[in-house]
Amino acid sequence: MAAAVHADHYPLSRRELVEQGLDADDPQHGRGLCQPCHSRETAERQPGGWAA
C-alpha cells in the first residue's frame, strides 16, 4: 500500500460541495489517497478532457 500524498474530496467532489454551499476545504469532506488511486478515482468520478 502506498502512502497518501493527495487530498481527495469524498464522497462529494469540490464542485458539488461548493454548489451546496459547503466548505470544500473542511477535512470532513476529504480523505488522503496515493497518486495512482487519486488518478483512478478522479478519472472514474470526474472525467474531463479526452475522457469526457
All heavy atoms as TSV, in Angstrom:
chain	resi	resn	atom	element	x	y	z
A	1	MET	N	N	0.842	-1.179	0.000
A	1	MET	CA	C	0.000	0.000	0.000
A	1	MET	C	C	0.886	1.240	0.000
A	1	MET	O	O	1.821	1.345	0.776
A	1	MET	CB	C	-0.918	-0.017	1.228
A	1	MET	CG	C	-1.830	1.184	1.273
A	1	MET	SD	S	-2.903	1.255	2.718
A	1	MET	CE	C	-3.971	-0.104	2.373
A	2	ALA	N	N	0.598	2.182	-0.868
A	2	ALA	CA	C	1.381	3.409	-0.986
A	2	ALA	C	C	0.892	4.461	0.010
A	2	ALA	O	O	-0.266	4.438	0.443
A	2	ALA	CB	C	1.279	3.952	-2.409
A	3	ALA	N	N	1.765	5.375	0.351
A	3	ALA	CA	C	1.415	6.458	1.274
A	3	ALA	C	C	0.464	7.445	0.611
A	3	ALA	O	O	0.541	7.694	-0.591
A	3	ALA	CB	C	2.680	7.187	1.705
A	4	ALA	N	N	-0.443	8.004	1.403
A	4	ALA	CA	C	-1.357	9.030	0.904
A	4	ALA	C	C	-0.581	10.325	0.708
A	4	ALA	O	O	0.075	10.805	1.625
A	4	ALA	CB	C	-2.493	9.246	1.891
A	5	VAL	N	N	-0.645	10.855	-0.504
A	5	VAL	CA	C	0.061	12.104	-0.803
A	5	VAL	C	C	-0.846	13.133	-1.476
A	5	VAL	O	O	-0.428	14.249	-1.732
A	5	VAL	CB	C	1.307	11.853	-1.686
A	5	VAL	CG1	C	2.349	11.046	-0.935
A	5	VAL	CG2	C	0.936	11.160	-2.977
A	6	HIS	N	N	-2.099	12.750	-1.766
A	6	HIS	CA	C	-3.048	13.655	-2.410
A	6	HIS	C	C	-4.301	13.778	-1.566
A	6	HIS	O	O	-4.817	12.782	-1.062
A	6	HIS	CB	C	-3.458	13.142	-3.803
A	6	HIS	CG	C	-2.372	13.230	-4.807
A	6	HIS	ND1	N	-2.141	14.354	-5.543
A	6	HIS	CD2	C	-1.436	12.338	-5.187
A	6	HIS	CE1	C	-1.114	14.144	-6.353
A	6	HIS	NE2	N	-0.673	12.921	-6.139
A	7	ALA	N	N	-4.798	14.996	-1.437
A	7	ALA	CA	C	-6.085	15.222	-0.786
A	7	ALA	C	C	-7.178	14.987	-1.821
A	7	ALA	O	O	-7.105	15.493	-2.934
A	7	ALA	CB	C	-6.159	16.650	-0.255
A	8	ASP	N	N	-8.171	14.199	-1.445
A	8	ASP	CA	C	-9.261	13.859	-2.358
A	8	ASP	C	C	-10.581	14.244	-1.707
A	8	ASP	O	O	-10.831	13.875	-0.559
A	8	ASP	CB	C	-9.240	12.352	-2.644
A	8	ASP	CG	C	-10.311	11.930	-3.626
A	8	ASP	OD1	O	-10.354	12.489	-4.735
A	8	ASP	OD2	O	-11.096	11.027	-3.286
A	9	HIS	N	N	-11.411	15.004	-2.406
A	9	HIS	CA	C	-12.738	15.339	-1.897
A	9	HIS	C	C	-13.606	14.099	-2.006
A	9	HIS	O	O	-13.702	13.502	-3.072
A	9	HIS	CB	C	-13.340	16.500	-2.704
A	9	HIS	CG	C	-12.619	17.772	-2.480
A	9	HIS	ND1	N	-11.579	18.163	-3.284
A	9	HIS	CD2	C	-12.766	18.719	-1.522
A	9	HIS	CE1	C	-11.117	19.317	-2.829
A	9	HIS	NE2	N	-11.809	19.678	-1.768
A	10	TYR	N	N	-14.236	13.726	-0.872
A	10	TYR	CA	C	-15.014	12.490	-0.843
A	10	TYR	C	C	-16.073	12.576	0.235
A	10	TYR	O	O	-15.782	13.085	1.318
A	10	TYR	CB	C	-14.083	11.307	-0.561
A	10	TYR	CG	C	-14.787	9.990	-0.546
A	10	TYR	CD1	C	-15.046	9.325	-1.733
A	10	TYR	CD2	C	-15.219	9.426	0.639
A	10	TYR	CE1	C	-15.715	8.112	-1.738
A	10	TYR	CE2	C	-15.886	8.215	0.635
A	10	TYR	CZ	C	-16.132	7.562	-0.548
A	10	TYR	OH	O	-16.788	6.362	-0.552
A	11	PRO	N	N	-17.276	12.151	0.031
A	11	PRO	CA	C	-17.782	11.459	-1.145
A	11	PRO	C	C	-18.247	12.405	-2.258
A	11	PRO	O	O	-18.525	11.973	-3.368
A	11	PRO	CB	C	-18.957	10.653	-0.602
A	11	PRO	CG	C	-19.483	11.482	0.511
A	11	PRO	CD	C	-18.261	12.141	1.121
A	12	LEU	N	N	-18.328	13.700	-1.962
A	12	LEU	CA	C	-18.711	14.677	-2.983
A	12	LEU	C	C	-17.479	15.331	-3.571
A	12	LEU	O	O	-16.451	15.460	-2.900
A	12	LEU	CB	C	-19.614	15.758	-2.379
A	12	LEU	CG	C	-20.917	15.286	-1.734
A	12	LEU	CD1	C	-21.632	16.454	-1.060
A	12	LEU	CD2	C	-21.810	14.628	-2.763
A	13	SER	N	N	-17.563	15.784	-4.806
A	13	SER	CA	C	-16.448	16.494	-5.430
A	13	SER	C	C	-16.402	17.927	-4.897
A	13	SER	O	O	-17.366	18.418	-4.284
A	13	SER	CB	C	-16.639	16.533	-6.943
A	13	SER	OG	O	-17.728	17.381	-7.286
A	14	ARG	N	N	-15.292	18.609	-5.120
A	14	ARG	CA	C	-15.174	20.012	-4.728
A	14	ARG	C	C	-16.313	20.807	-5.356
A	14	ARG	O	O	-16.955	21.624	-4.695
A	14	ARG	CB	C	-13.820	20.583	-5.155
A	14	ARG	CG	C	-13.726	22.097	-4.928
A	14	ARG	CD	C	-12.362	22.649	-5.263
A	14	ARG	NE	N	-11.438	22.498	-4.172
A	14	ARG	CZ	C	-11.379	23.297	-3.101
A	14	ARG	NH1	N	-12.208	24.281	-2.972
A	14	ARG	NH2	N	-10.499	23.092	-2.162
A	15	ARG	N	N	-16.583	20.565	-6.618
A	15	ARG	CA	C	-17.641	21.292	-7.329
A	15	ARG	C	C	-19.002	21.073	-6.647
A	15	ARG	O	O	-19.763	22.014	-6.442
A	15	ARG	CB	C	-17.703	20.827	-8.776
A	15	ARG	CG	C	-18.729	21.554	-9.618
A	15	ARG	CD	C	-18.660	21.137	-11.077
A	15	ARG	NE	N	-17.373	21.535	-11.629
A	15	ARG	CZ	C	-16.622	20.773	-12.410
A	15	ARG	NH1	N	-17.031	19.576	-12.775
A	15	ARG	NH2	N	-15.469	21.205	-12.863
A	16	GLU	N	N	-19.296	19.832	-6.286
A	16	GLU	CA	C	-20.569	19.534	-5.629
A	16	GLU	C	C	-20.659	20.189	-4.250
A	16	GLU	O	O	-21.725	20.694	-3.865
A	16	GLU	CB	C	-20.754	18.023	-5.498
A	16	GLU	CG	C	-20.947	17.322	-6.827
A	16	GLU	CD	C	-20.833	15.813	-6.730
A	16	GLU	OE1	O	-20.017	15.303	-5.938
A	16	GLU	OE2	O	-21.573	15.148	-7.466
A	17	LEU	N	N	-19.561	20.202	-3.507
A	17	LEU	CA	C	-19.551	20.839	-2.192
A	17	LEU	C	C	-19.825	22.330	-2.314
A	17	LEU	O	O	-20.644	22.877	-1.568
A	17	LEU	CB	C	-18.208	20.596	-1.499
A	17	LEU	CG	C	-17.932	19.159	-1.075
A	17	LEU	CD1	C	-16.472	18.987	-0.698
A	17	LEU	CD2	C	-18.850	18.749	0.070
A	18	VAL	N	N	-19.154	22.987	-3.244
A	18	VAL	CA	C	-19.340	24.429	-3.443
A	18	VAL	C	C	-20.773	24.718	-3.882
A	18	VAL	O	O	-21.405	25.654	-3.384
A	18	VAL	CB	C	-18.306	24.974	-4.458
A	18	VAL	CG1	C	-18.625	26.403	-4.845
A	18	VAL	CG2	C	-16.899	24.872	-3.882
A	19	GLU	N	N	-21.314	23.913	-4.789
A	19	GLU	CA	C	-22.692	24.105	-5.256
A	19	GLU	C	C	-23.687	23.998	-4.103
A	19	GLU	O	O	-24.731	24.651	-4.130
A	19	GLU	CB	C	-23.046	23.076	-6.325
A	19	GLU	CG	C	-22.402	23.340	-7.665
A	19	GLU	CD	C	-22.628	22.229	-8.686
A	19	GLU	OE1	O	-23.222	21.168	-8.330
A	19	GLU	OE2	O	-22.196	22.404	-9.832
A	20	GLN	N	N	-23.380	23.189	-3.101
A	20	GLN	CA	C	-24.266	23.014	-1.952
A	20	GLN	C	C	-23.985	24.019	-0.833
A	20	GLN	O	O	-24.596	23.972	0.225
A	20	GLN	CB	C	-24.152	21.589	-1.416
A	20	GLN	CG	C	-24.685	20.558	-2.381
A	20	GLN	CD	C	-24.626	19.156	-1.824
A	20	GLN	OE1	O	-24.590	18.941	-0.617
A	20	GLN	NE2	N	-24.604	18.178	-2.718
A	21	GLY	N	N	-23.035	24.926	-1.073
A	21	GLY	CA	C	-22.703	25.939	-0.087
A	21	GLY	C	C	-21.882	25.413	1.077
A	21	GLY	O	O	-21.824	26.048	2.131
A	22	LEU	N	N	-21.247	24.269	0.898
A	22	LEU	CA	C	-20.419	23.675	1.943
A	22	LEU	C	C	-18.968	24.106	1.787
A	22	LEU	O	O	-18.537	24.488	0.702
A	22	LEU	CB	C	-20.526	22.149	1.882
A	22	LEU	CG	C	-21.936	21.587	2.080
A	22	LEU	CD1	C	-21.964	20.098	1.771
A	22	LEU	CD2	C	-22.425	21.863	3.485
A	23	ASP	N	N	-18.215	24.027	2.873
A	23	ASP	CA	C	-16.794	24.378	2.865
A	23	ASP	C	C	-15.989	23.223	2.275
A	23	ASP	O	O	-15.778	22.205	2.934
A	23	ASP	CB	C	-16.324	24.687	4.281
A	23	ASP	CG	C	-14.861	25.074	4.359
A	23	ASP	OD1	O	-14.190	25.158	3.312
A	23	ASP	OD2	O	-14.399	25.305	5.490
A	24	ALA	N	N	-15.555	23.381	1.033
A	24	ALA	CA	C	-14.815	22.326	0.343
A	24	ALA	C	C	-13.451	22.054	0.974
A	24	ALA	O	O	-12.846	21.016	0.719
A	24	ALA	CB	C	-14.650	22.687	-1.128
A	25	ASP	N	N	-12.958	22.971	1.805
A	25	ASP	CA	C	-11.659	22.789	2.444
A	25	ASP	C	C	-11.760	22.178	3.843
A	25	ASP	O	O	-10.742	21.986	4.503
A	25	ASP	CB	C	-10.921	24.126	2.504
A	25	ASP	CG	C	-10.592	24.641	1.112
A	25	ASP	OD1	O	-10.252	23.823	0.234
A	25	ASP	OD2	O	-10.687	25.863	0.888
A	26	ASP	N	N	-12.962	21.871	4.292
A	26	ASP	CA	C	-13.144	21.238	5.597
A	26	ASP	C	C	-12.672	19.786	5.502
A	26	ASP	O	O	-13.108	19.048	4.618
A	26	ASP	CB	C	-14.621	21.288	5.980
A	26	ASP	CG	C	-14.877	20.806	7.399
A	26	ASP	OD1	O	-14.158	19.904	7.879
A	26	ASP	OD2	O	-15.811	21.339	8.018
A	27	PRO	N	N	-11.802	19.361	6.402
A	27	PRO	CA	C	-11.272	17.992	6.337
A	27	PRO	C	C	-12.336	16.895	6.393
A	27	PRO	O	O	-12.101	15.790	5.925
A	27	PRO	CB	C	-10.345	17.902	7.558
A	27	PRO	CG	C	-9.960	19.310	7.839
A	27	PRO	CD	C	-11.154	20.146	7.450
A	28	GLN	N	N	-13.524	17.196	6.922
A	28	GLN	CA	C	-14.564	16.163	6.976
A	28	GLN	C	C	-15.063	15.778	5.586
A	28	GLN	O	O	-15.714	14.759	5.429
A	28	GLN	CB	C	-15.731	16.600	7.855
A	28	GLN	CG	C	-16.638	17.629	7.225
A	28	GLN	CD	C	-17.844	17.922	8.095
A	28	GLN	OE1	O	-18.073	17.270	9.113
A	28	GLN	NE2	N	-18.613	18.909	7.705
A	29	HIS	N	N	-14.736	16.593	4.584
A	29	HIS	CA	C	-15.153	16.316	3.208
A	29	HIS	C	C	-14.017	15.741	2.373
A	29	HIS	O	O	-14.021	15.855	1.151
A	29	HIS	CB	C	-15.670	17.591	2.531
A	29	HIS	CG	C	-16.826	18.207	3.226
A	29	HIS	ND1	N	-18.035	17.575	3.384
A	29	HIS	CD2	C	-16.954	19.412	3.825
A	29	HIS	CE1	C	-18.858	18.376	4.040
A	29	HIS	NE2	N	-18.228	19.478	4.323
A	30	GLY	N	N	-13.053	15.145	3.024
A	30	GLY	CA	C	-11.916	14.648	2.267
A	30	GLY	C	C	-11.296	13.401	2.843
A	30	GLY	O	O	-11.688	12.887	3.883
A	31	ARG	N	N	-10.322	12.921	2.105
A	31	ARG	CA	C	-9.542	11.752	2.502
A	31	ARG	C	C	-8.200	11.836	1.787
A	31	ARG	O	O	-8.045	12.553	0.811
A	31	ARG	CB	C	-10.255	10.462	2.129
A	31	ARG	CG	C	-10.420	10.305	0.623
A	31	ARG	CD	C	-11.205	9.098	0.267
A	31	ARG	NE	N	-11.426	9.055	-1.190
A	31	ARG	CZ	C	-12.019	8.078	-1.807
A	31	ARG	NH1	N	-12.439	7.032	-1.130
A	31	ARG	NH2	N	-12.186	8.117	-3.100
A	32	GLY	N	N	-7.240	11.102	2.262
A	32	GLY	CA	C	-5.940	11.046	1.616
A	32	GLY	C	C	-5.839	9.829	0.718
A	32	GLY	O	O	-6.329	8.754	1.069
A	33	LEU	N	N	-5.250	10.004	-0.453
A	33	LEU	CA	C	-5.044	8.891	-1.383
A	33	LEU	C	C	-3.634	8.942	-1.946
A	33	LEU	O	O	-3.037	10.014	-2.064
A	33	LEU	CB	C	-6.031	8.973	-2.563
A	33	LEU	CG	C	-7.503	8.746	-2.279
A	33	LEU	CD1	C	-8.307	8.969	-3.556
A	33	LEU	CD2	C	-7.748	7.360	-1.742
A	34	CYS	N	N	-3.128	7.777	-2.338
A	34	CYS	CA	C	-1.852	7.751	-3.058
A	34	CYS	C	C	-2.112	8.264	-4.483
A	34	CYS	O	O	-3.263	8.359	-4.926
A	34	CYS	CB	C	-1.279	6.339	-3.086
A	34	CYS	SG	S	-2.253	5.153	-4.019
A	35	GLN	N	N	-1.061	8.578	-5.206
A	35	GLN	CA	C	-1.207	9.171	-6.538
A	35	GLN	C	C	-1.973	8.274	-7.506
A	35	GLN	O	O	-2.912	8.745	-8.158
A	35	GLN	CB	C	0.167	9.567	-7.089
A	35	GLN	CG	C	0.126	10.395	-8.360
A	35	GLN	CD	C	-0.094	9.565	-9.610
A	35	GLN	OE1	O	0.426	8.463	-9.728
A	35	GLN	NE2	N	-0.883	10.074	-10.537
A	36	PRO	N	N	-1.646	6.982	-7.616
A	36	PRO	CA	C	-2.394	6.142	-8.554
A	36	PRO	C	C	-3.884	6.043	-8.206
A	36	PRO	O	O	-4.738	6.092	-9.091
A	36	PRO	CB	C	-1.719	4.780	-8.464
A	36	PRO	CG	C	-0.358	5.060	-7.936
A	36	PRO	CD	C	-0.508	6.242	-7.032
A	37	CYS	N	N	-4.200	5.936	-6.918
A	37	CYS	CA	C	-5.607	5.845	-6.512
A	37	CYS	C	C	-6.337	7.155	-6.772
A	37	CYS	O	O	-7.485	7.165	-7.215
A	37	CYS	CB	C	-5.720	5.469	-5.036
A	37	CYS	SG	S	-5.203	3.777	-4.696
A	38	HIS	N	N	-5.679	8.284	-6.510
A	38	HIS	CA	C	-6.306	9.586	-6.758
A	38	HIS	C	C	-6.587	9.761	-8.247
A	38	HIS	O	O	-7.671	10.201	-8.635
A	38	HIS	CB	C	-5.410	10.718	-6.249
A	38	HIS	CG	C	-6.036	12.062	-6.386
A	38	HIS	ND1	N	-5.757	12.895	-7.429
A	38	HIS	CD2	C	-6.943	12.697	-5.596
A	38	HIS	CE1	C	-6.467	14.002	-7.288
A	38	HIS	NE2	N	-7.189	13.905	-6.179
A	39	SER	N	N	-5.642	9.381	-9.085
A	39	SER	CA	C	-5.844	9.493	-10.536
A	39	SER	C	C	-6.996	8.605	-10.993
A	39	SER	O	O	-7.837	9.029	-11.795
A	39	SER	CB	C	-4.563	9.107	-11.276
A	39	SER	OG	O	-3.552	10.043	-11.014
A	40	ARG	N	N	-7.047	7.390	-10.488
A	40	ARG	CA	C	-8.116	6.472	-10.863
A	40	ARG	C	C	-9.476	6.999	-10.419
A	40	ARG	O	O	-10.440	7.020	-11.190
A	40	ARG	CB	C	-7.870	5.088	-10.278
A	40	ARG	CG	C	-8.916	4.068	-10.728
A	40	ARG	CD	C	-8.718	2.681	-10.115
A	40	ARG	NE	N	-8.913	2.729	-8.661
A	40	ARG	CZ	C	-7.951	2.545	-7.760
A	40	ARG	NH1	N	-6.724	2.263	-8.138
A	40	ARG	NH2	N	-8.209	2.614	-6.479
A	41	GLU	N	N	-9.580	7.433	-9.184
A	41	GLU	CA	C	-10.843	7.958	-8.659
A	41	GLU	C	C	-11.303	9.182	-9.447
A	41	GLU	O	O	-12.487	9.313	-9.769
A	41	GLU	CB	C	-10.692	8.331	-7.179
A	41	GLU	CG	C	-10.628	7.149	-6.261
A	41	GLU	CD	C	-11.960	6.445	-6.121
A	41	GLU	OE1	O	-13.007	7.110	-6.067
A	41	GLU	OE2	O	-11.953	5.207	-6.081
A	42	THR	N	N	-10.397	10.082	-9.741
A	42	THR	CA	C	-10.755	11.279	-10.492
A	42	THR	C	C	-11.217	10.917	-11.879
A	42	THR	O	O	-12.220	11.449	-12.376
A	42	THR	CB	C	-9.559	12.251	-10.550
A	42	THR	OG1	O	-9.176	12.605	-9.213
A	42	THR	CG2	C	-9.917	13.523	-11.318
A	43	ALA	N	N	-10.543	10.000	-12.541
A	43	ALA	CA	C	-10.927	9.585	-13.905
A	43	ALA	C	C	-12.313	8.935	-13.901
A	43	ALA	O	O	-13.101	9.153	-14.824
A	43	ALA	CB	C	-9.889	8.626	-14.466
A	44	GLU	N	N	-12.622	8.159	-12.863
A	44	GLU	CA	C	-13.907	7.476	-12.804
A	44	GLU	C	C	-15.050	8.407	-12.417
A	44	GLU	O	O	-16.133	8.334	-12.975
A	44	GLU	CB	C	-13.842	6.325	-11.793
A	44	GLU	CG	C	-12.992	5.167	-12.261
A	44	GLU	CD	C	-12.844	4.086	-11.201
A	44	GLU	OE1	O	-13.504	4.179	-10.128
A	44	GLU	OE2	O	-12.078	3.148	-11.424
A	45	ARG	N	N	-14.801	9.304	-11.460
A	45	ARG	CA	C	-15.879	10.125	-10.903
A	45	ARG	C	C	-16.003	11.494	-11.557
A	45	ARG	O	O	-17.063	12.097	-11.498
A	45	ARG	CB	C	-15.670	10.285	-9.404
A	45	ARG	CG	C	-15.762	8.971	-8.649
A	45	ARG	CD	C	-15.327	9.100	-7.203
A	45	ARG	NE	N	-15.970	10.167	-6.490
A	45	ARG	CZ	C	-17.044	10.014	-5.704
A	45	ARG	NH1	N	-17.564	8.835	-5.543
A	45	ARG	NH2	N	-17.561	11.046	-5.068
A	46	GLN	N	N	-14.930	12.017	-12.138
A	46	GLN	CA	C	-14.953	13.353	-12.712
A	46	GLN	C	C	-14.186	13.385	-14.040
A	46	GLN	O	O	-13.195	14.085	-14.165
A	46	GLN	CB	C	-14.311	14.342	-11.735
A	46	GLN	CG	C	-14.991	14.421	-10.399
A	46	GLN	CD	C	-14.214	15.306	-9.467
A	46	GLN	OE1	O	-13.954	16.470	-9.783
A	46	GLN	NE2	N	-13.827	14.793	-8.329
A	47	PRO	N	N	-14.636	12.627	-15.009
A	47	PRO	CA	C	-13.889	12.609	-16.264
A	47	PRO	C	C	-13.868	13.985	-16.925
A	47	PRO	O	O	-14.825	14.740	-16.838
A	47	PRO	CB	C	-14.644	11.591	-17.112
A	47	PRO	CG	C	-16.009	11.558	-16.547
A	47	PRO	CD	C	-15.850	11.848	-15.073
A	48	GLY	N	N	-12.779	14.274	-17.557
A	48	GLY	CA	C	-12.634	15.544	-18.259
A	48	GLY	C	C	-11.701	15.375	-19.427
A	48	GLY	O	O	-11.088	14.319	-19.616
A	49	GLY	N	N	-11.594	16.385	-20.251
A	49	GLY	CA	C	-10.703	16.323	-21.403
A	49	GLY	C	C	-11.109	15.224	-22.341
A	49	GLY	O	O	-12.288	15.037	-22.647
A	50	TRP	N	N	-10.163	14.432	-22.802
A	50	TRP	CA	C	-10.447	13.391	-23.780
A	50	TRP	C	C	-11.327	12.286	-23.201
A	50	TRP	O	O	-11.980	11.566	-23.944
A	50	TRP	CB	C	-9.155	12.797	-24.334
A	50	TRP	CG	C	-8.298	12.155	-23.288
A	50	TRP	CD1	C	-7.288	12.734	-22.575
A	50	TRP	CD2	C	-8.367	10.797	-22.844
A	50	TRP	NE1	N	-6.743	11.840	-21.683
A	50	TRP	CE2	C	-7.377	10.635	-21.837
A	50	TRP	CE3	C	-9.165	9.719	-23.174
A	50	TRP	CZ2	C	-7.190	9.429	-21.178
A	50	TRP	CZ3	C	-8.956	8.520	-22.508
A	50	TRP	CH2	C	-7.974	8.398	-21.522
A	51	ALA	N	N	-11.352	12.145	-21.856
A	51	ALA	CA	C	-12.151	11.078	-21.250
A	51	ALA	C	C	-13.623	11.452	-21.070
A	51	ALA	O	O	-14.416	10.616	-20.700
A	51	ALA	CB	C	-11.544	10.716	-19.879
A	52	ALA	N	N	-13.970	12.704	-21.321
A	52	ALA	CA	C	-15.354	13.160	-21.065
A	52	ALA	C	C	-16.340	12.550	-22.015
A	52	ALA	O	O	-16.153	12.281	-23.131
A	52	ALA	CB	C	-15.426	14.687	-21.144
